[in-house]
Amino acid sequence: MKITIPDFMHDWVSENIHSQAYPTEGGIDAEPEALAMRCLADAEAEGLSLEALEAQFGNLTIFMQSELKRIADLQVVATLI
């Protein structure tokens, strides 16, 4: 059975994105672009296309940037508990 795009992305992010600090704002950050390229390579290996991924998640680099920020936010919240 072929994996769905949302399931693929959820699994991929869970396994591959581990932020240590907030991503830079306004500057060029190579990490989201590198993550997007790795994600696309893994997706293509599963038979998923860039067009299909971006139809659901938008630009992959921007999506990876937002995921890095989301995970950094979660880490801050965890330290406050």
Residue, then its C-alpha position, 0 to 999 in steps of 0.5 A: m500500500k502506498i503511503t499518503i502524503p500527510d502520513f509521509m510528511h508527518d513521519w518524515v518531520s518526526e524522524n528528521i527535524h530536531s531543532q536546537a535553536y530558533p531559525t534565523e529570521g530574514g537571513i538566509d538559512a541553509e538548514p530548511e533548504a537542505l531539509a527540503m531537498r532531503c525530504l524531496a529525495d525521500a518522498e520521490a523514493e516513495g513515489l511521491s512528487l514535488e508537485a504533490l507535496e507542495a499541493q498539500f504543504g506549499n513551498l517545501t523550504i518554507f514548510m521546513q522553516s516553519e517546522l523548525k520554528r514550531i519544534a523550537d517553540l515546543q522546546v521552549v514550552a517544555t522548559l517552562i513546564 
